[in-house]
Amino acid sequence: MIPGWRTVTEAVRQKVVSAEKDKFTSNARNEAMFKEATDFAQHLKLLDKDFRAIQKQAEMNFSNLKLVLSSPLPRVFDDTGNGLVAIEDDAKLIGHGVNIEGLSNASEDLKKRLEEEVLLPLRQWVAAYQAIKERMAKLEQVRLEVDSRKRTVEQLKERVDKARHTLSTAQPKNRAKAEDDLDKAVALLKHKDEKLNRTTICFQELERTVYNSLYTLIKDTSVLREYAAVSIRIVQDSYLSAYRAFSLSTIPSEYQTTSNAAGGLPLNSVFGSTDGAAAVGAVGPIPGGDSTGSSEHQFNDSGGVVGGVGGEKIGIERGGSEVVGG
């Protein structure tokens, strides 16, 4: 028989003759375990894809953030009568006082830790699963070969029984041929039976090996919860590290106007007091009012702030829009 043809024909036969399923060699326990391990492997592939997306997204976020923080702040200009003059010649960076290198380190640390502490162990599990998958395919081929050889031996036993019956009823002139046919049938049966025994032993050993491998593999799945938790902690640690790169206790140097009489608006009137006591975003003194900005400094009906500057009302909406009224 052509090598491999035996298992191919047996596989087709077992799919067609389902009524004899109880006679087939069983690999049920491994098949059940492998099916559930396969379902679990799909979950890991999804997680691997998501973790790689987190790495890529974080890298892009930090890259964009570094680009923004390395860009200059818009400057304040004043009209001196001789043309526009920037109040400060040197433009300040948006990320004034920020450790840009710290952002790079946070991005690299996230990628490295996710790879080493989460992705590598998960990929090792998938690699072990793939090795078992190959063994399962080999085991199925051996199982089919066992069943095919069983059928061959059963057919040869029937042939031997028939040859013995022929010999017992043969005429003297045909007895020699009948004996020869019986001897050939017995020899062939012995040869095929030995092959069946060797194949059966091979199947049993491989079946136990696959079972033990699946048992270990399935036991290892219980730690997936821990790896999921570690991944979240790594992302949290990375962004916390990036946060520490900001020196928020340092108040950016304010722009100074060349002349209050010119109607200039100091930066602290929008972003806070000059002594650093007020949080960034609080509304500071408004020129023309007292130190608390109480003269013409109040919340309007829409939730914005109204302050008096040079006899005009300037409303700053909380949503960012500006309303100017006389």
C-alpha positions in Angstrom: 0.0 0.0 0.0 1.2 3.5 -0.8 2.6 5.3 2.3 0.0 7.6 3.8 -2.8 6.1 1.6 -3.8 3.7 4.5 -4.6 6.7 6.8 -6.3 8.7 4.0 -8.7 5.9 3.1 -9.3 5.1 6.8 -10.2 8.7 7.5 -12.7 8.8 4.7 -14.2 5.5 5.8 -14.6 6.6 9.4 -16.4 9.8 8.3 -18.8 7.7 6.1 -19.4 4.7 8.3 -20.4 6.5 11.5 -22.4 3.5 12.7 -19.2 1.7 13.6 -17.9 4.7 15.7 -17.8 2.6 18.9 -15.3 0.3 17.2 -12.8 3.1 16.4 -9.7 3.6 18.6 -10.5 6.4 21.0 -8.6 9.6 21.6 -11.6 11.3 23.2 -9.9 12.8 26.3 -7.2 14.5 24.3 -9.7 15.8 21.7 -11.9 17.3 24.4 -8.9 19.0 26.1 -7.4 20.2 22.9 -10.7 21.7 21.7 -10.9 23.9 24.9 -7.2 24.7 24.7 -7.9 25.9 21.1 -10.7 28.2 22.3 -8.4 29.6 25.0 -5.6 30.2 22.4 -8.0 32.4 20.4 -8.4 34.5 23.5 -4.7 34.9 23.8 -4.3 35.9 20.2 -6.9 38.6 20.8 -5.0 39.8 23.9 -1.7 39.8 22.0 -3.2 41.9 19.3 -4.7 44.4 21.9 -1.4 44.6 23.9 0.5 45.4 20.7 -2.0 48.0 19.9 -1.5 49.5 23.4 2.2 49.7 22.8 1.7 51.4 19.5 -0.9 53.8 20.8 1.2 54.8 23.8 4.3 55.3 21.6 2.3 57.6 19.3 0.7 59.4 22.2 4.0 60.2 23.8 5.5 61.1 20.5 2.7 63.6 19.8 2.9 64.9 23.3 6.7 65.6 23.0 6.1 67.4 19.7 3.5 69.6 21.3 5.5 70.4 24.4 8.5 71.2 22.4 6.6 73.8 20.4 6.6 77.5 21.4 3.9 79.3 23.2 2.2 82.1 21.4 3.7 85.5 22.3 2.1 88.7 23.4 2.6 91.8 21.2 2.2 95.5 21.9 1.8 98.4 19.7 4.3 101.1 20.7 3.4 103.5 18.0 6.5 102.5 16.1 5.1 99.1 15.2 4.3 95.8 16.9 6.8 94.7 19.5 6.9 91.3 21.1 6.9 91.8 24.9 9.3 88.9 25.2 11.8 88.3 22.4 12.5 84.7 23.3 9.4 82.5 22.8 8.9 80.1 25.7 8.1 76.4 25.1 4.7 74.9 25.9 6.5 72.3 27.9 8.4 74.8 30.0 10.0 72.8 32.9 8.9 69.4 31.5 11.5 66.6 31.4 11.0 65.6 27.8 13.4 62.8 28.1 11.2 61.4 30.9 8.4 61.1 28.5 10.6 59.1 26.1 11.7 56.8 29.0 8.0 56.2 30.0 7.1 55.1 26.5 10.1 52.8 26.2 9.5 51.4 29.6 5.9 50.6 28.8 6.9 48.8 25.6 9.7 46.8 27.2 7.7 45.8 30.3 4.7 44.7 28.3 6.9 42.6 26.1 8.9 41.0 28.9 6.3 40.6 31.6 3.1 39.9 29.6 3.6 39.2 25.9 6.6 36.9 26.2 4.9 34.5 28.7 1.7 34.5 26.6 3.6 33.8 23.4 5.4 30.9 25.1 2.1 29.4 26.0 0.9 29.8 22.4 4.2 28.2 21.2 3.6 25.2 23.5 0.0 25.0 22.2 1.3 24.9 18.6 3.7 22.1 19.5 0.8 20.1 20.9 -1.2 20.8 17.8 1.4 19.2 15.7 1.5 16.2 18.0 -2.3 15.9 17.8 -2.1 15.8 14.1 0.5 13.0 14.3 -1.5 11.2 16.9 -4.6 11.2 14.6 -2.5 9.7 11.8 -1.3 6.9 14.1 -4.9 6.3 15.4 -6.2 5.9 11.9 -3.3 3.6 11.1 -4.1 1.4 14.1 -7.8 1.1 13.0 -6.8 0.4 9.4 -4.4 -2.4 10.6 -7.0 -3.8 12.9 -9.3 -4.2 9.9 -6.5 -5.8 7.9 -5.8 -8.3 10.7 -9.5 -9.2 11.1 -9.7 -9.8 7.3 -6.6 -12.0 7.5 -8.1 -14.0 10.4 -11.1 -14.7 8.3 -8.8 -15.7 5.4 -6.9 -18.2 7.7 -10.2 -19.7 9.0 -11.3 -20.2 5.5 -8.0 -21.8 4.5 -8.2 -24.2 7.4 -11.7 -25.1 6.4 -10.6 -25.7 2.8 -7.7 -27.8 4.0 -10.0 -29.9 6.2 -12.3 -30.7 3.3 -9.7 -30.9 0.5 -9.3 -34.0 -1.6 -5.9 -35.7 -1.4 -4.8 -34.3 -4.7 -5.6 -30.8 -3.6 -4.3 -31.1 0.0 -0.7 -29.9 -0.8 -2.0 -26.6 -2.3 -4.5 -26.1 0.5 -1.7 -26.5 3.1 0.5 -24.0 1.2 -2.3 -21.5 1.1 -2.9 -21.9 4.8 0.8 -21.5 5.6 1.0 -18.3 3.5 -2.2 -16.9 5.2 -0.9 -17.7 8.7 2.6 -16.1 7.9 0.9 -13.0 6.5 -1.4 -12.8 9.5 1.5 -13.1 11.9 3.4 -10.3 10.0 0.5 -7.9 10.0 -0.4 -8.7 13.6 3.1 -7.7 14.7 2.8 -4.5 12.8 -0.5 -3.8 14.5 1.0 -4.4 17.9 3.9 -2.0 17.2 1.5 0.7 15.9 -0.8 0.2 18.9 2.1 0.7 21.3 3.2 3.8 19.4 -0.3 5.2 19.6 -0.6 4.5 23.4 2.8 6.2 24.1 2.0 9.2 22.0 -1.5 9.5 23.4 -0.1 9.6 27.0 2.6 12.2 25.9 -0.1 14.4 24.4 -2.3 14.0 27.4 0.5 15.0 29.8 1.4 18.0 27.6 -2.2 19.2 27.5 -2.6 18.7 31.2 0.4 21.0 31.9 -0.8 23.5 29.3 -4.2 23.7 30.8 -2.9 24.2 34.3 -0.9 27.1 33.1 -4.0 28.9 31.8 -5.1 29.7 35.4 -2.5 32.6 35.5 -4.0 34.6 32.6 -5.9 36.7 35.1 -2.6 37.7 36.7 -1.1 38.7 33.4 -4.1 40.8 32.6 -3.7 42.6 35.9 0.0 43.1 35.3 -0.7 44.7 31.9 -3.0 47.2 33.5 -0.5 48.0 36.2 2.3 48.5 33.6 0.2 51.0 31.7 -0.6 52.8 34.9 3.0 52.9 36.0 4.1 54.2 32.6 1.6 57.1 32.5 2.4 57.9 36.1 6.0 58.1 35.3 5.2 60.4 32.4 3.2 62.6 34.8 6.2 63.0 37.0 8.1 64.5 34.1 5.9 67.6 34.5 7.1 70.1 37.0 3.7 71.6 37.8 4.9 73.4 40.9 6.9 75.7 38.6 4.8 78.7 37.4 5.8 79.7 33.9 7.3 83.2 33.7 4.6 85.7 32.9 4.7 88.2 30.1 4.9 91.8 31.2 3.2 94.6 29.4 5.2 97.6 28.3 2.5 100.0 29.7 -0.6 99.5 31.6 -1.9 102.7 30.1 -1.7 101.0 26.7 -4.4 98.7 27.7 -2.2 95.6 27.7 -3.6 92.4 29.4 -1.0 90.7 31.7 -0.9 86.9 31.3 -1.8 86.5 35.0 -5.2 88.1 34.4 -6.1 85.0 32.5 -4.0 82.2 33.9 -3.8 83.2 37.6 -2.1 85.3 40.2 1.6 86.1 39.9 2.5 84.7 43.4 1.7 81.1 42.4 -0.9 80.8 45.2 -3.8 80.5 42.8 -4.1 77.4 40.6 -3.5 77.8 36.9 -6.8 78.7 35.3 -8.0 80.9 38.1 -8.9 84.5 37.2 -6.4 87.0 38.6 -6.6 90.8 39.1 -8.1 92.8 36.3 -6.5 96.2 35.4 -8.8 98.9 36.6 -10.0 97.0 39.6 -8.6 96.2 43.1 -6.2 93.4 44.0 -9.0 90.9 44.0 -10.5 92.0 40.7 -13.8 92.8 42.5 -14.3 96.2 40.7 -15.6 94.9 37.5 -14.9 91.2 37.8 -17.9 88.8 38.1 -19.4 85.7 36.6 -21.9 86.5 33.9 -25.2 84.6 33.3 -23.6 82.2 30.9 -21.0 81.0 33.4 -18.1 83.1 32.0 -16.1 85.9 33.7 -16.5 89.6 33.0 -13.7 92.0 33.7 -13.2 95.7 33.0 -10.2 96.6 30.8 -9.8 100.2 29.6 -13.5 100.9 30.0 -14.6 97.9 28.1 -16.2 94.7 29.2 -14.5 91.5 28.2 -16.3 88.2 28.8 -14.5 85.0 28.8 -16.8 82.0 28.4 -16.0 78.9 30.3 -16.3 77.0 27.1 -13.5 79.1 25.6 -15.5 81.6 23.5 -15.1 85.3 24.1 -17.8 87.9 24.2 -17.0 91.5 23.9 -19.5 94.2 24.9 -19.3 97.9 25.4 
